[in-house]
Amino acid sequence: MTGNILQSGTHIARTDTKQMPDGTYEAQVFVRLSREPESAETFIPAGIHPDEPSALQAAQARAQRALDEHEF
């Protein structure tokens, strides 16, 4: 896992990146309520990026937005 986990109250957002076959990176965010198991995560795509650092930055920004807006 390349990302991290953010928590705000009862919401958890986990970020990650996935290398695509063409060498780009997909920024990924997974959100859930803290009382739910990891298998209950909801996937939020955060775009395709040319490198892993920019994908991770986009995922972290999207995760923060999900927490701020209580998306789960």
Secondary structure, 3 states (H helix, E strand, C coil): CCCCEEEECCEEEEEEEEECCCCCEEEEEEEEECCCCHHHCEEEEEEEECCHHHHHHHHHHHHHHHHHCCCC
